[in-house]
Amino acid sequence: MLIDNWKTSWKFYSSAAAILIGFLNGAIASNFYGLFKGWTVEQVAALNAVLVGLLIPALRAIKQHAEEKSKTSGSQAGFARPGLLLAMAATLLIGCGSMEALKPKSFDDQLAAATKTSTFVLKSTTVLLKAGKISKKDAQNVLEQSDLAMAGVTLAREIKATDPAGAETKLGAALKILMALDAYLTSKGATP
Amino acid sequence: MMTKEQLALQLLILALQNSDEIARLFAKGTTAEDLDALVKENADARKALQDAIDAA
C-alpha cells in the first residue's frame, strides 16, 4: 500500500526522471555502449550541460516537494540522501568518462602527453622557484632532468617508423623521468 | 610574496589545463602539427624557467 502510494506520487516520477538523466549524463561522459563515439569533447560537454540543467531543477523540485510534505506530516523527508547518492553516482560515471578520455589512442598521443607533461613540469618549477619553494639548484636539476626526458621523447618520435619497439622503450624511460619530477614538484607544492 | 593557497591554486590551474589539453588532443587524435606546436610550447616554457633560474 505504502509502495503503491509512493509509486503513484509525483515524487516517484521526479526521482525516476532525475535518475534517468543522471544515468544518461554518465553514459554520455563515459561513452557507455559506444553510443556517442565520434562526438567531440565540446559536443559531449554541451549535451552534459543540457542534461545537468534538467537534473538540477528536478532535484530542486523533489526537495521542495519533500519539504512541503514534511511540514504537513511533521515527519523527516529524507530526500537529501537519494539526491546526494545520485550526484555521487553521476560524478563517478563522469569521472570514469574523464579517465576514458585520457586514454591515448596512438603513439603520437603518447608523445603529446609526454611533451605536455614536460611543459607542465617546467611551468610548475618556474612557479615554485619564483615563490621561493624550491632552490635555484633544485630548479636547475629539474630543468636538466626535463631536458633528458625531452631528448628521449624527440628520439622516440624520430625512430617510431623504423624501430617501434625502441621508440616505445625510449618513451617509457622519458615518462618515468617525468613522473618522478611530477611527484617531486607535487610534494614541494603541497608542503608549507 | 605568494601565499600557500595562491601557490596551490596556480599549480592546480596548471595541472587542470594540462589534463584538459591532453584530453582534447586524445579526443581528436594527435597530428604531427600538434606535436610540433607542443615542442615549441615546451621550448618556450624551458626558456622561461632558464630565465627564472638566471634571475634567482
gemmi code that builds the backbone of each chain (N, CA, C; Angstrom):
import gemmi

chains = {
    "A": [
        ("MET", (0.832, -1.200, 0.000), (0.000, 0.000, 0.000), (0.875, 1.262, 0.000)),
        ("LEU", (1.850, 1.219, 0.937), (2.778, 2.350, 1.020), (3.551, 2.500, -0.292)),
        ("ILE", (3.994, 1.326, -0.800), (4.761, 1.340, -2.048), (3.876, 1.844, -3.190)),
        ("ASP", (2.635, 1.399, -3.217), (1.721, 1.834, -4.273), (1.545, 3.347, -4.244)),
        ("ASN", (1.374, 3.889, -3.032), (1.199, 5.336, -2.899), (2.431, 6.074, -3.403)),
        ("TRP", (3.589, 5.536, -2.996), (4.843, 6.173, -3.386), (5.006, 6.161, -4.905)),
        ("LYS", (4.635, 4.992, -5.481), (4.796, 4.845, -6.928), (3.914, 5.810, -7.703)),
        ("THR", (2.733, 6.050, -7.185), (1.807, 6.900, -7.931), (2.022, 8.376, -7.635)),
        ("SER", (2.845, 8.659, -6.640), (3.027, 10.077, -6.299), (3.963, 10.755, -7.299)),
        ("TRP", (3.888, 12.062, -7.255), (4.675, 12.873, -8.166), (6.170, 12.654, -7.966)),
        ("LYS", (6.559, 12.440, -6.698), (7.991, 12.333, -6.399), (8.624, 11.109, -7.065)),
        ("PHE", (7.824, 10.046, -7.267), (8.363, 8.857, -7.922), (8.817, 9.210, -9.347)),
        ("TYR", (7.945, 9.924, -10.070), (8.283, 10.272, -11.452), (9.447, 11.247, -11.508)),
        ("SER", (9.490, 12.175, -10.532), (10.604, 13.129, -10.489), (11.915, 12.402, -10.211)),
        ("SER", (11.841, 11.461, -9.258), (13.050, 10.700, -8.918), (13.501, 9.871, -10.110)),
        ("ALA", (12.537, 9.230, -10.762), (12.867, 8.394, -11.923), (13.501, 9.240, -13.027)),
        ("ALA", (12.946, 10.440, -13.233), (13.496, 11.331, -14.265), (14.909, 11.750, -13.908)),
        ("ALA", (15.103, 12.080, -12.628), (16.430, 12.519, -12.187), (17.453, 11.399, -12.353)),
        ("ILE", (17.042, 10.179, -11.980), (17.951, 9.031, -12.099), (18.269, 8.753, -13.574)),
        ("LEU", (17.266, 8.850, -14.419), (17.461, 8.628, -15.851), (18.426, 9.655, -16.434)),
        ("ILE", (18.210, 10.912, -16.054), (19.085, 11.973, -16.554), (20.510, 11.757, -16.045)),
        ("GLY", (20.622, 11.391, -14.763), (21.943, 11.120, -14.190), (22.637, 9.982, -14.928)),
        ("PHE", (21.851, 8.920, -15.229), (22.420, 7.773, -15.940), (22.865, 8.178, -17.346)),
        ("LEU", (21.984, 8.906, -18.049), (22.316, 9.342, -19.411), (23.556, 10.219, -19.418)),
        ("ASN", (23.591, 11.117, -18.426), (24.735, 12.020, -18.296), (26.036, 11.231, -18.147)),
        ("GLY", (26.008, 10.280, -17.223), (27.191, 9.453, -17.007), (27.511, 8.597, -18.210)),
        ("ALA", (26.447, 8.060, -18.841), (26.646, 7.193, -20.001), (27.308, 7.945, -21.147)),
        ("ILE", (26.876, 9.189, -21.330), (27.466, 10.001, -22.400), (28.928, 10.285, -22.076)),
        ("ALA", (29.157, 10.704, -20.813), (30.521, 11.070, -20.426), (31.475, 9.886, -20.537)),
        ("SER", (30.980, 8.700, -20.204), (31.876, 7.539, -20.213), (31.820, 6.781, -21.542)),
        ("ASN", (31.091, 7.357, -22.508), (30.968, 6.724, -23.824), (30.417, 5.302, -23.701)),
        ("PHE", (29.526, 5.117, -22.731), (28.939, 3.822, -22.461), (28.217, 3.308, -23.710)),
        ("TYR", (28.359, 2.052, -24.025), (27.753, 1.412, -25.202), (28.278, 1.974, -26.524)),
        ("GLY", (29.223, 2.906, -26.477), (29.757, 3.485, -27.708), (28.740, 4.306, -28.474)),
        ("LEU", (27.673, 4.734, -27.793), (26.603, 5.474, -28.482), (27.070, 6.818, -29.012)),
        ("PHE", (28.083, 7.375, -28.341), (28.470, 8.738, -28.687), (29.889, 8.802, -29.250)),
        ("LYS", (30.321, 7.687, -29.813), (31.665, 7.661, -30.412), (31.702, 8.627, -31.596)),
        ("GLY", (32.787, 9.339, -31.728), (32.891, 10.280, -32.833), (32.478, 11.684, -32.434)),
        ("TRP", (31.865, 11.812, -31.263), (31.486, 13.151, -30.783), (32.735, 13.868, -30.309)),
        ("THR", (32.748, 15.194, -30.498), (33.878, 15.952, -29.975), (33.643, 16.195, -28.490)),
        ("VAL", (34.718, 16.564, -27.797), (34.617, 16.855, -26.360), (33.598, 17.975, -26.131)),
        ("GLU", (33.608, 18.983, -27.039), (32.712, 20.130, -26.889), (31.251, 19.689, -27.029)),
        ("GLN", (30.964, 18.782, -27.979), (29.586, 18.306, -28.174), (29.097, 17.557, -26.942)),
        ("VAL", (29.972, 16.690, -26.410), (29.588, 15.918, -25.216), (29.389, 16.856, -24.034)),
        ("ALA", (30.281, 17.846, -23.909), (30.165, 18.801, -22.797), (28.859, 19.587, -22.907)),
        ("ALA", (28.495, 19.978, -24.141), (27.261, 20.744, -24.334), (26.042, 19.911, -23.953)),
        ("LEU", (26.028, 18.653, -24.372), (24.892, 17.783, -24.040), (24.832, 17.534, -22.536)),
        ("ASN", (26.019, 17.353, -21.929), (26.070, 17.177, -20.470), (25.486, 18.397, -19.767)),
        ("ALA", (25.829, 19.578, -20.276), (25.341, 20.815, -19.653), (23.821, 20.875, -19.726)),
        ("VAL", (23.263, 20.471, -20.866), (21.800, 20.475, -21.022), (21.174, 19.497, -20.032)),
        ("LEU", (21.767, 18.302, -19.946), (21.199, 17.283, -19.046), (21.314, 17.689, -17.582)),
        ("VAL", (22.464, 18.261, -17.224), (22.623, 18.724, -15.840), (21.642, 19.856, -15.565)),
        ("GLY", (21.404, 20.684, -16.594), (20.421, 21.763, -16.474), (19.034, 21.213, -16.177)),
        ("LEU", (18.739, 20.017, -16.679), (17.444, 19.379, -16.386), (17.475, 18.705, -15.020)),
        ("LEU", (18.646, 18.148, -14.689), (18.763, 17.382, -13.441), (18.614, 18.275, -12.208)),
        ("ILE", (19.243, 19.439, -12.253), (19.219, 20.323, -11.073), (17.798, 20.789, -10.732)),
        ("PRO", (16.999, 21.295, -11.721), (15.621, 21.663, -11.376), (14.808, 20.470, -10.875)),
        ("ALA", (15.081, 19.280, -11.416), (14.334, 18.090, -10.979), (14.629, 17.792, -9.501)),
        ("LEU", (15.917, 17.856, -9.123), (16.293, 17.606, -7.728), (15.729, 18.687, -6.808)),
        ("ARG", (15.735, 19.937, -7.320), (15.200, 21.044, -6.532), (13.701, 20.844, -6.282)),
        ("ALA", (13.014, 20.393, -7.327), (11.570, 20.168, -7.206), (11.283, 19.036, -6.215)),
        ("ILE", (12.120, 17.997, -6.250), (11.952, 16.872, -5.314), (12.129, 17.369, -3.882)),
        ("LYS", (13.148, 18.194, -3.676), (13.429, 18.707, -2.338), (12.264, 19.567, -1.837)),
        ("GLN", (11.772, 20.422, -2.741), (10.667, 21.316, -2.365), (9.431, 20.497, -1.993)),
        ("HIS", (9.176, 19.493, -2.810), (8.019, 18.635, -2.566), (8.151, 17.936, -1.206)),
        ("ALA", (9.364, 17.451, -0.917), (9.604, 16.744, 0.335), (9.447, 17.673, 1.527)),
        ("GLU", (9.929, 18.904, 1.352), (9.816, 19.883, 2.444), (8.356, 20.212, 2.736)),
        ("GLU", (7.589, 20.371, 1.665), (6.161, 20.671, 1.843), (5.476, 19.515, 2.557)),
        ("LYS", (5.837, 18.304, 2.148), (5.211, 17.133, 2.740), (5.583, 16.981, 4.212)),
        ("SER", (6.863, 17.257, 4.535), (7.304, 17.110, 5.925), (6.625, 18.138, 6.823)),
        ("LYS", (6.304, 19.325, 6.235), (5.609, 20.358, 7.009), (4.204, 19.875, 7.385)),
        ("THR", (3.532, 19.229, 6.427), (2.158, 18.789, 6.658), (2.107, 17.539, 7.536)),
        ("SER", (3.086, 16.628, 7.336), (3.053, 15.375, 8.098), (3.883, 15.421, 9.372)),
        ("GLY", (4.823, 16.397, 9.425), (5.694, 16.517, 10.590), (6.782, 15.469, 10.618)),
        ("SER", (6.931, 14.699, 9.543), (7.963, 13.661, 9.501), (9.181, 14.140, 8.720)),
        ("GLN", (10.290, 13.441, 8.888), (11.506, 13.758, 8.165), (11.362, 13.284, 6.730)),
        ("ALA", (11.678, 14.164, 5.796), (11.521, 13.781, 4.397), (12.610, 12.832, 3.931)),
        ("GLY", (13.861, 13.146, 4.318), (14.972, 12.255, 3.977), (15.303, 12.187, 2.497)),
        ("PHE", (15.102, 13.315, 1.812), (15.402, 13.289, 0.384), (16.835, 13.693, 0.059)),
        ("ALA", (17.522, 14.214, 1.068), (18.895, 14.660, 0.794), (19.756, 13.483, 0.374)),
        ("ARG", (19.498, 12.312, 0.998), (20.354, 11.162, 0.740), (20.245, 10.639, -0.702)),
        ("PRO", (19.042, 10.392, -1.222), (18.964, 9.947, -2.608), (19.575, 10.958, -3.574)),
        ("GLY", (19.339, 12.240, -3.289), (19.905, 13.280, -4.158), (21.417, 13.239, -4.142)),
        ("LEU", (21.961, 13.074, -2.936), (23.415, 13.025, -2.791), (23.985, 11.787, -3.486)),
        ("LEU", (23.303, 10.659, -3.282), (23.765, 9.412, -3.907), (23.740, 9.528, -5.425)),
        ("LEU", (22.691, 10.150, -5.925), (22.559, 10.333, -7.371), (23.700, 11.204, -7.908)),
        ("ALA", (23.944, 12.300, -7.180), (25.021, 13.205, -7.600), (26.363, 12.476, -7.570)),
        ("MET", (26.556, 11.643, -6.524), (27.814, 10.893, -6.417), (27.963, 9.892, -7.562)),
        ("ALA", (26.832, 9.226, -7.896), (26.873, 8.239, -8.981), (27.190, 8.918, -10.311)),
        ("ALA", (26.544, 10.079, -10.533), (26.794, 10.812, -11.786), (28.247, 11.268, -11.848)),
        ("THR", (28.747, 11.743, -10.696), (30.139, 12.212, -10.639), (31.114, 11.074, -10.928)),
        ("LEU", (30.786, 9.904, -10.343), (31.638, 8.734, -10.551), (31.674, 8.347, -12.030)),
        ("LEU", (30.486, 8.341, -12.640), (30.415, 7.975, -14.051), (31.130, 8.996, -14.925)),
        ("ILE", (30.950, 10.269, -14.566), (31.633, 11.315, -15.334), (33.145, 11.167, -15.160)),
        ("GLY", (33.536, 10.821, -13.919), (34.960, 10.594, -13.650), (35.504, 9.472, -14.506)),
        ("CYS", (34.701, 8.390, -14.622), (35.113, 7.264, -15.479), (35.246, 7.736, -16.921)),
        ("GLY", (34.329, 8.607, -17.321), (34.363, 9.155, -18.682), (35.627, 9.947, -18.912)),
        ("SER", (36.004, 10.715, -17.886), (37.225, 11.517, -18.000), (38.441, 10.612, -18.133)),
        ("MET", (38.442, 9.514, -17.365), (39.555, 8.578, -17.447), (39.624, 7.972, -18.851)),
        ("GLU", (38.447, 7.679, -19.402), (38.385, 7.121, -20.762), (38.949, 8.129, -21.765)),
        ("ALA", (38.566, 9.406, -21.562), (39.021, 10.457, -22.473), (40.530, 10.647, -22.382)),
        ("LEU", (41.117, 10.277, -21.220), (42.546, 10.471, -21.035), (43.369, 9.260, -21.479)),
        ("LYS", (42.736, 8.326, -22.168), (43.490, 7.175, -22.671), (44.084, 7.508, -24.038)),
        ("PRO", (45.407, 7.344, -24.211), (45.989, 7.615, -25.525), (45.552, 6.556, -26.533)),
        ("LYS", (45.277, 7.002, -27.762), (44.805, 6.056, -28.782), (45.869, 5.770, -29.840)),
        ("SER", (46.963, 6.509, -29.788), (48.034, 6.284, -30.766), (49.373, 6.613, -30.111)),
        ("PHE", (50.434, 6.262, -30.819), (51.771, 6.572, -30.288), (51.989, 8.084, -30.246)),
        ("ASP", (51.432, 8.789, -31.247), (51.547, 10.255, -31.250), (50.834, 10.864, -30.037)),
        ("ASP", (49.717, 10.239, -29.625), (49.030, 10.709, -28.405), (49.959, 10.589, -27.198)),
        ("GLN", (50.690, 9.479, -27.138), (51.618, 9.271, -26.009), (52.762, 10.290, -26.046)),
        ("LEU", (53.249, 10.564, -27.276), (54.308, 11.576, -27.416), (53.788, 12.940, -26.972)),
        ("ALA", (52.529, 13.225, -27.348), (51.910, 14.508, -26.975), (51.783, 14.607, -25.456)),
        ("ALA", (51.337, 13.537, -24.824), (51.158, 13.540, -23.366), (52.502, 13.753, -22.662)),
        ("ALA", (53.545, 13.084, -23.161), (54.876, 13.229, -22.550), (55.379, 14.661, -22.702)),
        ("THR", (55.185, 15.218, -23.900), (55.654, 16.597, -24.140), (54.889, 17.581, -23.264)),
        ("LYS", (53.549, 17.402, -23.179), (52.729, 18.286, -22.336), (53.141, 18.165, -20.867)),
        ("THR", (53.433, 16.941, -20.444), (53.832, 16.740, -19.042), (55.152, 17.441, -18.760)),
        ("SER", (56.079, 17.356, -19.720), (57.356, 18.046, -19.552), (57.125, 19.557, -19.442)),
        ("THR", (56.243, 20.082, -20.285), (55.925, 21.522, -20.242), (55.297, 21.884, -18.891)),
        ("PHE", (54.410, 21.007, -18.423), (53.776, 21.222, -17.114), (54.823, 21.252, -15.998)),
        ("VAL", (55.773, 20.334, -16.073), (56.850, 20.271, -15.074), (57.670, 21.567, -15.095)),
        ("LEU", (57.994, 22.022, -16.302), (58.800, 23.252, -16.432), (58.040, 24.463, -15.885)),
        ("LYS", (56.746, 24.554, -16.239), (55.939, 25.698, -15.775), (55.765, 25.661, -14.248)),
        ("SER", (55.512, 24.464, -13.709), (55.340, 24.327, -12.257), (56.625, 24.713, -11.535)),
        ("THR", (57.759, 24.284, -12.097), (59.058, 24.605, -11.479), (59.290, 26.110, -11.466)),
        ("THR", (58.910, 26.766, -12.567), (59.058, 28.231, -12.639), (58.240, 28.894, -11.521)),
        ("VAL", (56.988, 28.423, -11.357), (56.106, 28.977, -10.314), (56.709, 28.734, -8.930)),
        ("LEU", (57.174, 27.510, -8.692), (57.722, 27.160, -7.372), (59.021, 27.926, -7.076)),
        ("LEU", (59.840, 28.106, -8.104), (61.097, 28.852, -7.919), (60.802, 30.308, -7.572)),
        ("LYS", (59.871, 30.901, -8.323), (59.524, 32.314, -8.078), (58.874, 32.500, -6.707)),
        ("ALA", (58.189, 31.450, -6.239), (57.536, 31.528, -4.923), (58.503, 31.191, -3.788)),
        ("GLY", (59.736, 30.837, -4.147), (60.734, 30.516, -3.127), (60.530, 29.154, -2.484)),
        ("LYS", (59.765, 28.280, -3.156), (59.501, 26.952, -2.591), (60.589, 25.945, -2.931)),
        ("ILE", (61.322, 26.221, -4.000), (62.465, 25.360, -4.341), (63.682, 26.251, -4.594)),
        ("SER", (64.836, 25.645, -4.423), (66.072, 26.422, -4.602), (66.434, 26.501, -6.088)),
        ("LYS", (67.362, 27.391, -6.367), (67.881, 27.554, -7.725), (68.504, 26.236, -8.211)),
        ("LYS", (69.200, 25.586, -7.277), (69.871, 24.321, -7.610), (68.835, 23.245, -7.968)),
        ("ASP", (67.755, 23.201, -7.168), (66.670, 22.247, -7.439), (66.053, 22.492, -8.819)),
        ("ALA", (65.804, 23.771, -9.094), (65.180, 24.142, -10.381), (66.077, 23.768, -11.550)),
        ("GLN", (67.374, 23.996, -11.356), (68.338, 23.647, -12.414), (68.334, 22.139, -12.656)),
        ("ASN", (68.236, 21.388, -11.556), (68.198, 19.924, -11.659), (66.940, 19.457, -12.399)),
        ("VAL", (65.807, 20.081, -12.081), (64.552, 19.735, -12.772), (64.683, 20.037, -14.267)),
        ("LEU", (65.277, 21.175, -14.581), (65.465, 21.567, -15.987), (66.311, 20.524, -16.720)),
        ("GLU", (67.374, 20.081, -16.076), (68.254, 19.089, -16.712), (67.540, 17.748, -16.897)),
        ("GLN", (66.768, 17.347, -15.876), (66.012, 16.078, -15.980), (64.960, 16.168, -17.076)),
        ("SER", (64.321, 17.327, -17.162), (63.305, 17.530, -18.205), (63.927, 17.486, -19.599)),
        ("ASP", (65.119, 18.080, -19.709), (65.852, 18.041, -20.986), (66.135, 16.590, -21.391)),
        ("LEU", (66.517, 15.812, -20.377), (66.833, 14.392, -20.615), (65.567, 13.653, -21.115)),
        ("ALA", (64.465, 13.931, -20.450), (63.194, 13.294, -20.841), (62.786, 13.717, -22.245)),
        ("MET", (62.912, 15.011, -22.535), (62.515, 15.501, -23.864), (63.432, 14.961, -24.967)),
        ("ALA", (64.708, 14.715, -24.617), (65.624, 14.102, -25.596), (65.099, 12.705, -25.953)),
        ("GLY", (64.603, 11.981, -24.934), (64.025, 10.654, -25.173), (62.763, 10.727, -26.011)),
        ("VAL", (61.928, 11.726, -25.732), (60.673, 11.903, -26.486), (60.991, 12.230, -27.953)),
        ("THR", (61.960, 13.116, -28.151), (62.342, 13.511, -29.520), (62.890, 12.314, -30.291)),
        ("LEU", (63.746, 11.532, -29.618), (64.325, 10.351, -30.270), (63.214, 9.330, -30.586)),
        ("ALA", (62.299, 9.153, -29.652), (61.190, 8.207, -29.875), (60.374, 8.618, -31.093)),
        ("ARG", (60.150, 9.916, -31.249), (59.391, 10.418, -32.409), (60.148, 10.149, -33.716)),
        ("GLU", (61.470, 10.327, -33.645), (62.293, 10.157, -34.853), (62.358, 8.700, -35.315)),
        ("ILE", (62.408, 7.778, -34.345), (62.631, 6.375, -34.727), (61.343, 5.539, -34.735)),
        ("LYS", (60.199, 6.160, -34.454), (58.959, 5.378, -34.309), (58.606, 4.574, -35.572)),
        ("ALA", (58.954, 5.122, -36.766), (58.612, 4.426, -38.008), (59.559, 3.260, -38.285)),
        ("THR", (60.823, 3.427, -37.943), (61.823, 2.409, -38.267), (62.046, 1.399, -37.137)),
        ("ASP", (61.865, 1.853, -35.901), (62.111, 0.983, -34.740), (61.022, 1.211, -33.677)),
        ("PRO", (59.819, 0.684, -33.918), (58.703, 0.950, -32.993), (58.972, 0.481, -31.564)),
        ("ALA", (59.635, -0.688, -31.420), (59.918, -1.204, -30.076), (60.896, -0.291, -29.342)),
        ("GLY", (61.928, 0.146, -30.066), (62.916, 1.061, -29.476), (62.264, 2.383, -29.089)),
        ("ALA", (61.352, 2.837, -29.946), (60.653, 4.097, -29.663), (59.810, 3.974, -28.393)),
        ("GLU", (59.137, 2.829, -28.246), (58.318, 2.583, -27.040), (59.190, 2.619, -25.788)),
        ("THR", (60.371, 1.966, -25.892), (61.285, 1.915, -24.744), (61.763, 3.313, -24.361)),
        ("LYS", (62.154, 4.071, -25.389), (62.649, 5.439, -25.144), (61.562, 6.293, -24.495)),
        ("LEU", (60.343, 6.179, -25.034), (59.237, 6.981, -24.496), (58.916, 6.562, -23.055)),
        ("GLY", (58.944, 5.254, -22.810), (58.675, 4.749, -21.457), (59.676, 5.296, -20.452)),
        ("ALA", (60.966, 5.330, -20.855), (62.013, 5.847, -19.969), (61.796, 7.342, -19.709)),
        ("ALA", (61.411, 8.058, -20.764), (61.166, 9.505, -20.617), (59.994, 9.753, -19.671)),
        ("LEU", (58.944, 8.943, -19.808), (57.766, 9.108, -18.948), (58.096, 8.844, -17.484)),
        ("LYS", (58.986, 7.872, -17.238), (59.394, 7.573, -15.852), (60.086, 8.796, -15.226)),
        ("ILE", (60.953, 9.425, -16.006), (61.648, 10.630, -15.507), (60.623, 11.720, -15.190)),
        ("LEU", (59.681, 11.909, -16.123), (58.690, 12.984, -15.950), (57.770, 12.720, -14.759)),
        ("MET", (57.399, 11.463, -14.569), (56.517, 11.135, -13.439), (57.238, 11.369, -12.105)),
        ("ALA", (58.551, 11.032, -12.087), (59.336, 11.267, -10.865), (59.429, 12.770, -10.579)),
        ("LEU", (59.642, 13.550, -11.642), (59.714, 15.007, -11.473), (58.378, 15.565, -11.006)),
        ("ASP", (57.304, 15.053, -11.591), (55.955, 15.498, -11.233), (55.683, 15.218, -9.752)),
        ("ALA", (56.066, 14.022, -9.297), (55.856, 13.645, -7.889), (56.680, 14.552, -6.967)),
        ("TYR", (57.884, 14.853, -7.394), (58.750, 15.720, -6.598), (58.146, 17.118, -6.470)),
        ("LEU", (57.677, 17.650, -7.610), (57.109, 19.004, -7.595), (55.799, 19.046, -6.809)),
        ("THR", (55.019, 17.990, -6.901), (53.772, 17.935, -6.140), (54.078, 18.001, -4.643)),
        ("SER", (55.115, 17.279, -4.225), (55.482, 17.294, -2.798), (55.948, 18.686, -2.380)),
        ("LYS", (56.620, 19.390, -3.276), (57.106, 20.737, -2.954), (55.943, 21.726, -2.883)),
        ("GLY", (54.981, 21.530, -3.782), (53.837, 22.429, -3.814), (52.896, 22.216, -2.663)),
        ("ALA", (52.862, 20.990, -2.140), (51.912, 20.646, -1.079), (52.424, 21.021, 0.296)),
        ("THR", (53.756, 21.051, 0.446), (54.284, 21.327, 1.785), (54.391, 22.835, 2.013)),
        ("PRO", (54.060, 23.277, 3.242), (54.092, 24.720, 3.518), (55.527, 25.265, 3.534)),
    ],
    "B": [
        ("MET", (54.741, 38.512, -2.051), (55.000, 37.077, -1.791), (53.700, 36.277, -1.939)),
        ("MET", (53.788, 35.213, -2.657), (52.605, 34.388, -2.905), (52.241, 33.560, -1.663)),
        ("THR", (50.935, 33.532, -1.330), (50.535, 32.708, -0.183), (50.501, 31.239, -0.603)),
        ("LYS", (50.408, 30.383, 0.413), (50.374, 28.939, 0.143), (49.150, 28.592, -0.716)),
        ("GLU", (48.020, 29.269, -0.401), (46.778, 29.000, -1.139), (46.895, 29.447, -2.595)),
        ("GLN", (47.483, 30.641, -2.790), (47.651, 31.154, -4.162), (48.558, 30.227, -4.972)),
        ("LEU", (49.603, 29.748, -4.324), (50.540, 28.841, -4.989), (49.840, 27.541, -5.376)),
        ("ALA", (49.078, 26.986, -4.408), (48.363, 25.730, -4.667), (47.371, 25.913, -5.812)),
        ("LEU", (46.684, 27.065, -5.821), (45.697, 27.345, -6.870), (46.375, 27.452, -8.237)),
        ("GLN", (47.509, 28.142, -8.272), (48.228, 28.308, -9.536), (48.695, 26.951, -10.080)),
        ("LEU", (49.186, 26.102, -9.172), (49.640, 24.773, -9.599), (48.456, 23.908, -10.043)),
        ("LEU", (47.330, 24.076, -9.332), (46.125, 23.315, -9.701), (45.634, 23.723, -11.084)),
        ("ILE", (45.642, 25.025, -11.347), (45.200, 25.517, -12.661), (46.101, 24.952, -13.758)),
        ("LEU", (47.405, 24.967, -13.499), (48.355, 24.417, -14.479), (48.066, 22.939, -14.741)),
        ("ALA", (47.804, 22.204, -13.648), (47.535, 20.761, -13.778), (46.241, 20.517, -14.557)),
        ("LEU", (45.204, 21.318, -14.253), (43.919, 21.150, -14.944), (44.043, 21.497, -16.423)),
        ("GLN", (44.766, 22.587, -16.708), (44.988, 22.976, -18.104), (45.711, 21.866, -18.854)),
        ("ASN", (46.704, 21.292, -18.185), (47.481, 20.213, -18.785), (46.586, 19.013, -19.115)),
        ("SER", (45.762, 18.591, -18.126), (44.869, 17.445, -18.335), (43.850, 17.737, -19.427)),
        ("ASP", (43.304, 18.957, -19.406), (42.287, 19.335, -20.386), (42.852, 19.309, -21.803)),
        ("GLU", (44.062, 19.864, -21.958), (44.661, 19.910, -23.293), (45.026, 18.507, -23.783)),
        ("ILE", (45.484, 17.661, -22.865), (45.810, 16.282, -23.247), (44.527, 15.553, -23.680)),
        ("ALA", (43.444, 15.742, -22.910), (42.167, 15.091, -23.244), (41.655, 15.539, -24.605)),
        ("ARG", (41.793, 16.832, -24.896), (41.360, 17.360, -26.192), (42.152, 16.736, -27.341)),
        ("LEU", (43.475, 16.616, -27.115), (44.328, 16.025, -28.153), (43.947, 14.560, -28.378)),
        ("PHE", (43.723, 13.826, -27.284), (43.366, 12.409, -27.391), (42.018, 12.252, -28.098)),
        ("ALA", (41.106, 13.173, -27.804), (39.760, 13.079, -28.386), (39.795, 13.265, -29.902)),
        ("LYS", (40.640, 14.176, -30.367), (40.653, 14.438, -31.818), (41.750, 13.657, -32.541)),
        ("GLY", (42.728, 13.144, -31.767), (43.848, 12.421, -32.384), (45.000, 13.376, -32.667)),
        ("THR", (46.146, 13.100, -32.050), (47.306, 14.000, -32.183), (47.902, 13.905, -33.584)),
        ("THR", (48.170, 15.058, -34.190), (48.792, 15.099, -35.516), (50.247, 15.553, -35.391)),
        ("ALA", (50.979, 15.455, -36.491), (52.381, 15.904, -36.492), (52.452, 17.401, -36.200)),
        ("GLU", (51.465, 18.141, -36.708), (51.433, 19.599, -36.463), (51.223, 19.887, -34.971)),
        ("ASP", (50.351, 19.090, -34.360), (50.123, 19.253, -32.912), (51.424, 19.035, -32.147)),
        ("LEU", (52.146, 17.984, -32.532), (53.403, 17.668, -31.842), (54.415, 18.800, -32.014)),
        ("ASP", (54.476, 19.353, -33.237), (55.390, 20.485, -33.476), (55.038, 21.662, -32.569)),
        ("ALA", (53.724, 21.934, -32.444), (53.275, 23.056, -31.595), (53.605, 22.787, -30.121)),
        ("LEU", (53.459, 21.529, -29.714), (53.762, 21.176, -28.315), (55.254, 21.313, -28.019)),
        ("VAL", (56.087, 20.923, -28.991), (57.537, 21.050, -28.814), (57.923, 22.526, -28.695)),
        ("LYS", (57.250, 23.368, -29.494), (57.509, 24.815, -29.430), (57.099, 25.361, -28.056)),
        ("GLU", (55.925, 24.940, -27.588), (55.436, 25.381, -26.271), (56.414, 24.940, -25.170)),
        ("ASN", (56.932, 23.721, -25.329), (57.891, 23.191, -24.357), (59.165, 24.039, -24.336)),
        ("ALA", (59.622, 24.405, -25.531), (60.844, 25.219, -25.631), (60.623, 26.583, -24.968)),
        ("ASP", (59.427, 27.150, -25.151), (59.109, 28.447, -24.516), (59.106, 28.324, -22.991)),
        ("ALA", (58.506, 27.227, -22.496), (58.455, 27.002, -21.039), (59.857, 26.793, -20.489)),
        ("ARG", (60.698, 26.103, -21.275), (62.084, 25.872, -20.854), (62.840, 27.193, -20.741)),
        ("LYS", (62.620, 28.053, -21.742), (63.301, 29.359, -21.733), (62.846, 30.188, -20.522)),
        ("ALA", (61.539, 30.136, -20.224), (61.009, 30.894, -19.075), (61.636, 30.405, -17.770)),
        ("LEU", (61.800, 29.093, -17.657), (62.422, 28.554, -16.441), (63.890, 28.937, -16.366)),
        ("GLN", (64.588, 28.837, -17.510), (66.012, 29.202, -17.521), (66.191, 30.667, -17.119)),
        ("ASP", (65.304, 31.525, -17.626), (65.364, 32.957, -17.266), (65.141, 33.149, -15.766)),
        ("ALA", (64.163, 32.388, -15.218), (63.863, 32.496, -13.775), (65.051, 32.009, -12.948)),
        ("ILE", (65.719, 30.961, -13.419), (66.904, 30.432, -12.707), (68.021, 31.484, -12.731)),
        ("ASP", (68.231, 32.067, -13.905), (69.284, 33.081, -14.041), (69.011, 34.300, -13.158)),
        ("ALA", (67.727, 34.611, -13.025), (67.357, 35.802, -12.231), (67.374, 35.529, -10.728)),
        ("ALA", (67.322, 34.264, -10.343), (67.222, 33.907, -8.903), (68.548, 34.123, -8.182)),
    ],
}
model = gemmi.Model(1)
for chain_id, residues in chains.items():
    chain = gemmi.Chain(chain_id)
    for i, (resn, *xyz) in enumerate(residues, 1):
        res = gemmi.Residue()
        res.name, res.seqid = resn, gemmi.SeqId(i, " ")
        for name, pos in zip(("N", "CA", "C"), xyz):
            atom = gemmi.Atom()
            atom.name, atom.element = name, gemmi.Element(name[0])
            atom.pos, atom.b_iso = gemmi.Position(*pos), 0.0
            res.add_atom(atom)
        chain.add_residue(res)
    model.add_chain(chain)
structure = gemmi.Structure()
structure.add_model(model)
structure.setup_entities()
